């Protein structure tokens, strides 16, 4: 009888220890998930900040991008190549954000401003023309997402900003987003 009580007590202690270990493990996984999300978002923001710094630190490059998104036909052959590389880099950053959103690493509050930026960028005539040629180089889900954006009617390109005017961040992106709901990511 005495050994039965010791055995039952040992089983109870083992069960409690298992529960405590599972709670601890759950907390660690939750903390790790938050850390992974924060790190992923920070890496994406660093990449976009690097792109913005590159494009924005050189006035000629910034204006080339601005002219290109409005009408790539106005660019010389050399400028079109440079514009293409700028868009490729930017679109890869956008694809990364889209991937993170679809996989739950990027939450709704952080995704929606970026979805608006993506929409404004891809709505511009120069970007549309570039995308028509370069879309196959991107993932199928991102291609479908951009295709949904491009189904919206094209908007006229905004006039170039007066020197020193415009958005306080000096953004080279064209105008405000089109009215209406943004397309939801699809599988």
N, C-alpha and C positions, 0 to 999 in steps of 0.2 A: 504494500500500500504506500509506504514511504517513497519508494522509487517511482511509483506512478505519479505522485504529486510533483516530484522533482522533474519528471519527464514532461508533464503538462505545463509546468512553469517554464521550462526551457523552451517548449514550443511557443508559448505565449510571448516570451522575450524575443525569440527568433522572428515571430510574426510582426511584432512592434518594430524591431530593428529593420525588417524588410520594408515596412511602410515608411519609416523615417528615411531610409535610403532612397526610396522611390520619390518621396516629396523633395528631397535634396536634389536628386537627379533632374526632376521636373523643373525646379528653380534654375538649375545650371543650364538646362537646355533653353529655357525662356531667355535667360541672360545672354547666352551665346547667339540666339536668334536675333535679339535686339542689336547686339554688337555687329553681327554679320550685315544686317540691314544698314546700320549706320555707316559701316565701312564701305559697303557697296555704293551707297548714295554719295559719300564723300569722294570716292574714286571717280564717279561719274561727274560730279561737280568740278573736280580738279581738271578732268579732261576737257570739259566745256570751257572752264576758265582759261585753260591754256590756249584753246582755239580762239576764244574771244580776245585774249591778250595779243596773240599773233596777228589776227585780222585787224584789231583796233589800234595797235601801236604804230602801224604804218599807214599814214593817211592815204597814200596811193592805193594800197591794198584794200583798205576799207572802202574807198570809192569804187574800186574795181568790182568788189563784191556787190555794192549797192547798185551799180550800173548793170551788173550781170543778172541779178535777180529781177530787175525791172525789164530788161531786154538783152539777152545774151548776144543778139545779132549786132549790137553796137560795139562789141568787143573785137579786138584784133584776134588773129589765130593764137598768138602767144598768150593773150589775156584770157581767151576761152579755155586754154589748157590750165592756166593758173586758177581760174574760176572753178573749173571742174574738180581740181584737187581740193580747193576750199570746201566745195559742196560735199565731196566724198567724205572728208573728215567730219564735217558737221553732221551729215546724214548718219554716219556710223555712230556718232554720239547719240543722236536721236534714237537709232535702232537699239542701242544699249539701254537707254531709259525705257523704251517700249518693252524690251525683254524683261527688265526688272519689274515693271508694272505687271505684266502678264504672269510673272512667277511669284507675285506677292511680296517682292522685296521692296517695292516702292508703293507707298500707300496712296490713296485717292487724293489727299490734300497736297501731296508733292507732285503727283502725276498731272493733275488738271492744268496748272500753269504751263507745264511743259507740252501738254497736248495742244494748248492754244498756240504756243510758239511754233510747234511743228506744223500746225495748220497754216499759220501765217507764212511760214517759209515755203511750204510746198504749194501754196495757192498762188505764188508769184509766177509770172510768165516764164522767166528765165529758169527757175527751178523746175517747173513743169516740163520744159523742153529737155533739160538735163536728165530728169528722172525717166523720161520716156526711153532714153538710151541705156541708163545705168541701173534701172530697177532689178534686172536679173541677178545683179551682184549682191543682192540683199536677201535676207531670209523670207520665206513665203509668208509667214504671219505679218511681218512688217510691210511687205508688198501689198497685202490685202488691206491693211490699215491705211496705208497711204492712198490706195485706190479708192477707198471710201471717202477720204478727204478730197480727192481730186474730182469726185462726182459732183461736187458742189460747183455752182457757176463761177467762172473766173471773174475776178474783180479787177478794175483798172489799177495799174501801178500808181503809187503815190508820187507826187512831184518831189524832186530832190529837196532835202531840207536846206534852208538858208544857212549860211556859215554861222556856226555857234547856236543854231536853233535846234529844235527837235527834242527827242527824248533825252532826259537827263543822263542816261547811261550811254548815250551816243550809239544806240543800237542801229546797225545797218539793215535790220529786218524791215520788210515792207509792212505797212498799215495794220489796222486792227483786224481781229479775226472776223470771219463771216458770221452773220447772225445765225442762230439756230443751234440745236444740240450737236455736240461732238459725237462722232461715231465711237461706239464701244469696241474695244479690242475683240477680235474673233480668233478662234483657235486656228 
